[in-house]
């Protein structure tokens, strides 16, 4: 989940701990975690154990599908 400030949070409704920040560059969104800019991230929330998966390809595909559904 992402808020208006580009903060990516845990998907668990009861947790919502900050996981990363979104950075937009060249039409794509990347995750910034500390000093790293990531195109993929897989792990678990350290607070609650909820699985976390994110990738540039998945986000681009999601945007494409959203555009197609609006047509």
KEVEX-166394 format. One record per residue (C-alpha): residue number from 1; residue in one letter; chain; x, y, z. Coordinates in steps of 0.2 Angstrom, whole numbers. Layout:
BEGIN
<NUM; "a"; "A"; <X; Y; Z>>;
...
This chain:
BEGIN
<1; "x"; "A"; <0; 0; 0>>;
<2; "x"; "A"; <6; 18; -4>>;
<3; "x"; "A"; <0; 34; 3>>;
<4; "x"; "A"; <0; 52; -4>>;
<5; "x"; "A"; <18; 55; 2>>;
<6; "x"; "A"; <25; 39; -8>>;
<7; "x"; "A"; <27; 29; 8>>;
<8; "x"; "A"; <25; 11; 5>>;
<9; "x"; "A"; <17; 2; 20>>;
<10; "x"; "A"; <14; -16; 26>>;
<11; "x"; "A"; <-2; -23; 18>>;
<12; "x"; "A"; <-8; -29; 35>>;
<13; "x"; "A"; <-23; -17; 40>>;
<14; "x"; "A"; <-18; -19; 58>>;
<15; "x"; "A"; <1; -16; 55>>;
<16; "x"; "A"; <4; -3; 42>>;
<17; "x"; "A"; <22; -1; 47>>;
<18; "x"; "A"; <33; 9; 34>>;
<19; "x"; "A"; <42; -3; 23>>;
<20; "x"; "A"; <50; 9; 9>>;
<21; "x"; "A"; <47; 24; -1>>;
<22; "x"; "A"; <42; 25; -20>>;
<23; "x"; "A"; <53; 35; -31>>;
<24; "x"; "A"; <47; 39; -49>>;
<25; "x"; "A"; <60; 39; -63>>;
<26; "x"; "A"; <58; 38; -82>>;
<27; "x"; "A"; <40; 33; -81>>;
<28; "x"; "A"; <43; 19; -69>>;
<29; "x"; "A"; <42; 18; -50>>;
<30; "x"; "A"; <56; 10; -39>>;
<31; "x"; "A"; <57; 6; -21>>;
<32; "x"; "A"; <69; 16; -10>>;
<33; "x"; "A"; <75; 6; 5>>;
<34; "x"; "A"; <89; 15; 14>>;
<35; "x"; "A"; <102; 19; 2>>;
<36; "x"; "A"; <96; 6; -11>>;
<37; "x"; "A"; <84; 9; -26>>;
<38; "x"; "A"; <76; -7; -30>>;
<39; "x"; "A"; <66; -14; -45>>;
<40; "x"; "A"; <61; -29; -35>>;
<41; "x"; "A"; <58; -33; -16>>;
<42; "x"; "A"; <52; -49; -8>>;
<43; "x"; "A"; <52; -52; 11>>;
<44; "x"; "A"; <41; -51; 26>>;
<45; "x"; "A"; <36; -37; 37>>;
<46; "x"; "A"; <48; -37; 52>>;
<47; "x"; "A"; <33; -30; 63>>;
<48; "x"; "A"; <20; -43; 59>>;
<49; "x"; "A"; <27; -56; 48>>;
<50; "x"; "A"; <15; -52; 33>>;
<51; "x"; "A"; <23; -57; 16>>;
<52; "x"; "A"; <29; -42; 5>>;
<53; "x"; "A"; <32; -43; -14>>;
<54; "x"; "A"; <34; -29; -26>>;
<55; "x"; "A"; <42; -27; -43>>;
<56; "x"; "A"; <43; -14; -57>>;
<57; "x"; "A"; <36; -26; -70>>;
<58; "x"; "A"; <20; -30; -59>>;
<59; "x"; "A"; <17; -11; -56>>;
<60; "x"; "A"; <18; -8; -75>>;
<61; "x"; "A"; <7; -22; -79>>;
<62; "x"; "A"; <-6; -16; -66>>;
<63; "x"; "A"; <-6; 1; -74>>;
<64; "x"; "A"; <-8; -6; -91>>;
<65; "x"; "A"; <-23; -17; -85>>;
<66; "x"; "A"; <-30; -1; -77>>;
<67; "x"; "A"; <-29; 8; -93>>;
<68; "x"; "A"; <-37; -6; -103>>;
<69; "x"; "A"; <-52; -7; -90>>;
<70; "x"; "A"; <-55; 12; -92>>;
<71; "x"; "A"; <-57; 10; -111>>;
